[in-house]
């Protein structure tokens, strides 16, 4: 990884961590002040809003990123592409906002104020040009604006949210800060684009490829967001939605770290392909699978091991059902991380959208079937099984169809030793959960001991069993991702 890639990776890790960590600062406070029922109402309404944001943006996060990356050295061309895509975004965003307003007026009579507050969140898509800055590899700008808006969330929540009656205030704070986060990017646009005269074709040409990348996003949303909506409908308990949402929030932290590399590498590999550096781009993807597998297994089994101590301490005893859900959801990360690397660093930049679309469509179908079959009997655990089944199906389908550049055997050879080391980490951290000491000190001990066990296990494998490296210093110098 070059110095620019490393810098962008660090910026994007900080950005992803700010999305996950800074709101978690307020989570123990919100969990106790609002209670599980009110947290569930917010989670359900926020998920509904996310669907309208997705329809407003279509497939722009990946399509816009790739399109700008392929021509970022040419200001004339990138300006034409930006304005063509952005005008299309404005049209779809306005339509999505209008439908959301109609839905609030006709369907959401209960907690209607909360949904009106979510309108600001939905309206933020009018100003979301983050895909442009990702394509330009300007990750420092996106990192700074995220830190600003997330800090505002923390300040405002502690200042204005004091009881269960303040659910609408909490929703207002979250939505307004998300809107402000997108608006912050607009002033920077003048540096990178200029006015150009557009023809109808400059806008229309983006519709078909954008929809191509929207279809898999729609399918992905089924097992990333729909599970909470189905829980709310089939179980009819907003508290269960809250338990599941908080388990997801814990898992989102490592997911953010893992997806940071994918976000950095998509424009980089897209640019390599545009400059005919095909084999180099494929090798980048292979290296990323190895690095993500190493990080994913460490985080996945580590979080599962500390959850019995962490959840009651962090959220409160009311949220004890979140412990099992966190352990279960942690296992979903392994197939998910592999699939994310493949689709973001190979399928999308190499224009193999048909494989991407079919894989996530298969995953969505499996998820819906499993959710309907299992949620009524197993509740939130049924939703986890549905998500896990979907991720396994997506990963398997993609690996079979890219076997010409990355074989399934290579994946198992890469993953297996890290999974074994992760299981050892889990066994140690889980066993330590029963120590009769202060919870915070216990968590520190669990993290340090579990991490050490994992690193020693990986070191023994890499140096003495696979003999890929001569010593620890060699690992640090030569490990590529």
C-alpha positions in Angstrom: 0.0 0.0 0.0 1.4 3.4 -1.1 1.8 6.4 1.3 -1.3 8.1 -0.3 -3.4 5.0 0.2 -2.2 4.6 3.8 -3.1 8.2 4.5 -6.5 7.8 2.9 -7.1 4.6 4.8 -6.3 6.3 8.1 -8.6 9.2 7.3 -11.4 6.8 6.3 -10.9 4.7 9.4 -11.2 7.9 11.5 -14.3 8.8 9.6 -15.9 5.3 10.1 -14.9 5.3 13.7 -16.5 8.7 14.2 -19.7 7.4 12.8 -19.7 4.4 15.2 -17.8 5.6 18.3 -19.0 9.2 18.9 -22.7 8.3 18.9 -21.8 5.4 21.2 -20.6 8.1 23.7 -24.3 9.1 24.2 -25.7 5.6 23.9 -25.6 4.7 27.6 -27.2 8.0 28.5 -29.9 7.7 25.8 -30.6 4.0 26.6 -31.3 4.8 30.2 -33.1 8.2 29.7 -35.4 7.1 26.8 -35.8 3.4 27.7 -36.0 0.4 25.4 -39.5 1.2 24.1 -38.7 4.8 23.0 -35.3 3.7 21.6 -37.2 1.1 19.5 -39.5 3.8 18.2 -36.5 5.9 17.1 -34.8 2.9 15.5 -37.9 1.9 13.6 -38.5 5.5 12.3 -34.9 5.9 11.4 -34.9 2.7 9.4 -37.9 3.9 7.4 -36.1 7.1 6.7 -33.0 5.2 5.6 -35.1 3.5 2.9 -36.2 6.9 1.5 -32.6 8.1 1.5 -31.6 5.0 -0.4 -34.3 5.6 -3.0 -33.3 9.2 -3.3 -29.6 8.4 -3.8 -30.2 5.3 -5.9 -26.7 3.7 -6.5 -24.7 6.9 -6.3 -22.4 6.0 -3.5 -20.7 3.4 -5.7 -21.5 4.6 -9.2 -20.6 8.3 -8.5 -17.4 7.2 -6.7 -16.3 5.0 -9.6 -17.3 7.6 -12.3 -15.4 10.4 -10.7 -12.4 8.2 -10.0 -12.0 7.2 -13.6 -11.7 10.9 -14.8 -10.4 12.9 -11.8 -7.4 14.2 -13.6 -9.6 15.9 -16.2 -11.5 18.9 -14.7 -13.7 19.3 -17.8 -14.8 15.7 -17.9 -15.3 15.3 -14.2 -17.3 18.6 -14.0 -19.6 17.3 -16.8 -20.0 13.9 -15.1 -20.6 15.5 -11.6 -23.3 17.9 -12.8 -25.0 15.2 -14.8 -25.1 12.8 -11.9 -26.0 15.5 -9.3 -29.0 16.7 -11.4 -30.2 13.2 -11.6 -29.7 12.9 -7.8 -31.8 16.1 -7.2 -34.7 14.7 -9.2 -34.8 11.3 -7.4 -34.2 13.0 -4.0 -37.2 15.4 -4.5 -39.4 12.5 -5.5 -38.3 10.5 -2.5 -38.9 13.4 -0.1 -42.4 14.0 -1.5 -43.4 10.3 -1.1 -42.0 10.3 2.5 -44.2 13.4 3.3 -47.2 11.6 1.9 -46.5 8.5 4.0 -46.2 10.6 7.2 -49.5 12.3 6.4 -51.4 9.1 5.7 -49.9 6.2 7.6 -47.8 7.3 10.7 -50.5 8.7 13.0 -48.7 7.4 16.1 -45.4 9.2 16.9 -46.0 11.4 13.9 -43.8 14.2 15.4 -40.9 11.8 15.3 -41.4 11.1 11.6 -41.6 14.8 10.9 -38.2 15.2 12.6 -36.9 12.4 10.4 -37.9 14.5 7.4 -34.7 16.5 7.9 -32.7 13.3 7.7 -34.4 12.3 4.5 -33.9 15.9 3.1 -30.1 15.6 3.6 -29.9 13.6 0.4 -30.4 16.8 -1.5 -26.9 18.0 -0.4 -25.0 14.7 -0.2 -22.1 14.9 -2.6 -19.8 12.6 -0.5 -19.5 10.2 -3.4 -17.7 13.0 -5.4 -15.0 13.4 -2.7 -14.6 9.7 -2.4 -13.9 9.5 -6.1 -11.4 12.4 -5.8 -9.9 10.5 -2.8 -10.3 13.6 -0.6 -11.0 11.6 2.5 -9.6 14.2 4.9 -12.5 16.6 4.1 -15.2 13.9 4.7 -13.4 12.9 8.0 -13.4 16.5 9.4 -17.0 17.2 8.6 -18.1 13.9 10.2 -16.1 14.7 13.4 -17.8 18.2 13.5 -21.3 16.9 13.1 -20.9 13.9 15.5 -19.4 16.2 18.2 -22.5 18.4 17.8 -24.7 15.4 18.3 -23.0 14.6 21.6 -23.3 18.2 22.9 -26.9 18.6 21.9 -28.1 15.3 23.2 -26.7 15.9 26.7 -28.0 19.5 26.6 -31.6 18.9 25.4 -32.6 15.2 26.0 -33.6 14.6 29.6 -36.6 12.3 29.7 -38.8 9.9 27.7 -40.9 12.9 26.6 -37.8 14.1 24.7 -37.9 11.4 22.1 -38.9 14.0 19.4 -36.0 16.3 20.6 -33.5 13.4 20.3 -34.8 12.6 16.8 -34.6 16.3 15.8 -31.0 16.6 17.1 -29.9 13.4 15.2 -31.6 14.5 11.9 -30.5 18.1 12.0 -26.8 17.1 12.6 -27.0 14.6 9.7 -28.3 17.3 7.5 -25.6 19.7 8.6 -23.0 17.0 7.9 -24.0 16.9 4.2 -24.3 20.7 3.9 -20.7 21.1 5.1 -19.4 19.6 1.9 -21.1 22.0 -0.5 -18.6 25.0 -0.1 -15.6 22.7 -1.1 -17.2 21.8 -4.5 -16.0 25.1 -6.1 -12.4 23.9 -5.9 -13.0 20.8 -7.9 -15.8 21.5 -10.4 -16.7 24.3 -12.8 -19.8 25.3 -14.6 -20.4 23.4 -17.9 -23.2 23.4 -20.4 -25.1 20.1 -20.2 -27.1 18.3 -22.8 -29.9 16.0 -22.0 -27.7 13.1 -22.8 -25.2 14.1 -20.1 -27.9 13.4 -17.5 -29.8 10.5 -19.2 -26.6 8.5 -19.7 -26.2 8.0 -16.0 -29.7 6.5 -15.4 -29.2 2.9 -16.5 -25.7 2.3 -14.9 -26.9 4.0 -11.7 -30.0 1.8 -11.5 -27.7 -1.2 -12.1 -25.9 -0.5 -8.9 -29.1 0.5 -7.1 -30.7 -3.0 -7.5 -28.0 -4.7 -5.3 -28.3 -1.9 -2.8 -32.1 -2.5 -2.6 -31.4 -6.2 -2.1 -28.8 -5.5 0.5 -31.2 -3.3 2.4 -33.5 -6.2 2.9 -31.0 -7.9 5.3 -29.4 -4.7 6.6 -32.5 -2.7 7.4 -35.6 -4.7 6.7 -34.9 -7.1 9.6 -35.7 -4.2 12.1 -38.9 -3.4 10.3 -40.0 -7.1 10.1 -39.2 -7.4 13.8 -41.4 -4.4 14.6 -44.2 -5.9 12.6 -43.9 -9.6 13.3 -43.0 -9.4 17.0 -44.9 -6.2 17.6 -42.5 -5.0 20.2 -40.4 -1.8 19.9 -38.2 -3.0 22.8 -37.1 -6.0 20.7 -36.2 -3.6 17.9 -34.1 -1.7 20.4 -32.2 -4.8 21.7 -31.4 -5.8 18.1 -30.5 -2.2 17.1 -28.0 -1.9 20.0 -26.4 -5.3 19.1 -26.0 -4.0 15.6 -24.5 -0.7 16.9 -21.8 -2.7 18.7 -21.0 -4.7 15.5 -21.0 -1.6 13.4 -17.8 -0.4 14.9 -15.6 -3.3 13.5 -17.7 -3.2 10.3 -16.8 0.5 9.9 -13.1 -0.3 10.3 -13.3 -3.1 7.7 -15.3 -1.1 5.2 -12.8 1.8 5.5 -10.3 -0.1 3.3 -13.0 -0.9 0.7 -14.0 2.8 0.4 -10.4 3.8 -0.1 -9.6 1.0 -2.6 -12.7 1.4 -4.8 -11.6 4.7 -6.5 -7.9 3.6 -6.5 -8.6 0.3 -8.3 -11.1 2.0 -10.6 -8.4 4.5 -11.6 -5.9 1.6 -12.1 -8.4 -0.1 -14.5 -8.9 3.2 -16.4 -5.1 3.3 -16.8 -5.0 -0.4 -17.9 -3.2 -1.7 -14.7 -5.5 -4.7 -14.5 -3.2 -7.3 -12.7 -2.2 -4.7 -10.1 -5.8 -4.0 -9.3 -6.6 -7.7 -8.9 -3.6 -8.2 -6.6 -4.8 -5.3 -4.4 -8.1 -7.1 -4.0 -6.3 -10.4 -3.0 -4.2 -8.5 -0.4 -7.2 -6.8 1.0 -9.0 -10.2 1.6 -6.0 -11.3 3.7 -5.8 -8.1 5.7 -9.6 -7.9 6.2 -9.7 -11.6 7.3 -7.0 -10.9 9.9 -8.7 -7.8 11.3 -12.2 -9.3 11.0 -11.6 -12.4 13.0 -9.8 -10.5 15.8 -12.7 -8.1 16.2 -15.5 -10.6 15.6 -14.4 -13.1 18.3 -13.1 -10.4 20.6 -16.5 -8.6 20.7 -18.4 -11.9 21.1 -16.1 -12.7 24.1 -16.5 -9.4 26.0 -20.3 -8.9 25.3 -21.5 -10.6 28.6 -19.5 -8.0 30.5 -19.8 -5.0 28.1 -23.6 -5.0 27.4 -25.0 -4.7 30.9 -22.3 -2.2 31.9 -22.7 0.0 28.9 -26.5 -0.1 28.1 -27.9 -1.1 31.5 -29.5 -4.3 32.8 -32.7 -3.6 30.8 -30.8 -4.5 27.6 -29.5 -8.0 28.7 -31.1 -9.7 25.7 -28.6 -7.7 23.6 -25.8 -10.0 24.9 -26.8 -13.1 22.9 -27.7 -11.0 19.8 -24.3 -9.4 19.9 -22.5 -12.8 20.0 -24.7 -14.1 17.2 -24.3 -11.0 15.0 -20.5 -11.0 15.4 -20.4 -14.2 13.4 -22.1 -12.5 10.5 -19.0 -10.3 10.1 -16.8 -13.0 8.6 -18.8 -13.8 5.3 -19.9 -10.2 5.1 -16.3 -8.8 5.2 -15.2 -11.2 2.4 -18.2 -10.3 0.2 -17.6 -6.6 0.8 -14.0 -6.8 -0.4 -15.0 -8.8 -3.5 -17.8 -6.5 -4.6 -16.1 -3.2 -3.7 -12.6 -4.0 -4.9 -13.4 -6.3 -7.9 -17.0 -6.6 -9.1 -17.8 -2.8 -9.1 -14.5 -1.4 -10.4 -14.2 -4.2 -13.0 -17.8 -3.5 -14.1 -19.1 -7.0 -13.2 -22.3 -5.6 -11.7 -24.3 -8.6 -13.0 -22.5 -10.9 -10.5 -23.0 -8.4 -7.7 -26.7 -8.0 -8.5 -27.4 -11.7 -8.7 -25.5 -12.5 -5.5 -27.3 -9.9 -3.3 -30.6 -10.6 -4.8 -30.1 -14.3 -3.8 -29.1 -13.1 -0.3 -32.2 -10.9 -0.1 -34.5 -13.8 -1.1 -33.0 -16.1 1.4 -33.2 -13.5 4.2 -36.9 -12.8 3.6 -37.7 -16.5 3.6 -35.7 -17.1 6.8 -37.1 -14.0 8.5 -40.7 -14.9 7.9 -40.1 -18.5 9.0 -38.0 -17.8 12.1 -38.8 -14.4 13.6 -42.3 -15.4 14.8 -40.7 -18.3 16.8 -37.2 -17.0 17.6 -37.7 -13.3 17.6 -34.5 -11.2 17.1 -32.4 -14.4 17.0 -34.4 -15.4 13.9 -33.5 -12.2 12.3 -29.8 -12.9 13.0 -30.1 -16.3 11.4 -31.7 -14.8 8.4 -28.9 -12.2 8.0 -26.2 -14.9 8.5 -27.8 -17.1 5.9 -28.0 -14.2 3.4 -24.4 -13.2 3.9 -23.2 -16.8 3.5 -25.2 -17.1 0.2 -23.8 -13.8 -1.1 -20.2 -14.7 -0.3 -20.5 -18.2 -1.7 -22.1 -17.0 -5.0 -19.5 -14.3 -5.5 -16.5 -16.6 -4.8 -17.8 -19.2 -7.2 -18.1 -16.6 -10.0 -14.7 -15.0 -9.5 -12.8 -18.3 -9.2 -10.7 -17.3 -12.2 -9.0 -14.6 -10.2 -9.4 -15.9 -6.6 -10.2 -19.5 -5.8 -12.4 -20.7 -3.0 -9.5 -22.8 -1.7 -7.4 -19.7 -1.4 -10.1 -18.1 0.8 -10.3 -21.1 3.1 -6.6 -21.2 3.4 -6.5 -17.5 4.3 -9.5 -17.6 6.7 -9.1 -20.9 8.6 -6.0 -20.1 10.7 -7.4 -16.7 11.7 -10.7 -18.3 12.7 -8.9 -20.9 14.9 -6.9 -18.0 16.6 -10.2 -16.1 16.9 -11.9 -19.1 18.7 -9.0 -19.2 21.2 -9.4 -15.5 21.7 -13.1 -15.9 22.3 -12.6 -18.8 24.8 -10.2 -16.8 26.9 -12.2 -13.5 26.9 -15.5 -15.3 27.6 -13.9 -17.3 30.5 -12.6 -14.1 32.0 -16.2 -12.7 32.1 -16.8 -14.3 35.5 -13.9 -12.6 37.3 -15.3 -10.7 40.4 -13.7 -7.3 39.7 -14.8 -3.9 38.6 -16.4 -4.1 35.2 -14.3 -1.5 33.4 -11.1 -3.1 34.7 -12.5 -6.5 33.6 -13.1 -5.2 30.1 -9.6 -3.8 29.9 -8.1 -7.2 31.0 -10.3 -9.1 28.6 -9.4 -6.9 25.6 -5.6 -7.0 26.4 -5.4 -10.7 27.1 -7.8 -11.7 24.3 -5.8 -9.5 21.8 -2.5 -10.9 23.0 -3.8 -14.5 22.6 -5.0 -13.8 19.0 -1.7 -12.1 18.0 0.5 -14.9 19.5 -1.7 -17.5 17.7 -1.4 -15.7 14.4 2.3 -15.2 14.9 2.9 -18.9 15.5 0.9 -19.8 12.4 2.6 -17.2 10.1 6.2 -17.9 11.3 6.3 -21.6 12.3 3.5 -23.3 10.4 2.9 -21.5 7.1 6.5 -20.1 7.2 5.3 -17.0 5.2 7.5 -14.8 7.5 10.8 -15.3 9.3 10.0 -13.4 12.5 7.7 -10.7 14.0 9.8 -7.9 12.5 9.4 -9.5 9.0 5.6 -9.6 9.5 5.5 -5.9 10.3 7.7 -5.0 7.3 6.2 -7.3 4.7 2.5 -7.6 5.5 0.6 -6.1 2.6 -3.1 -5.1 2.4 
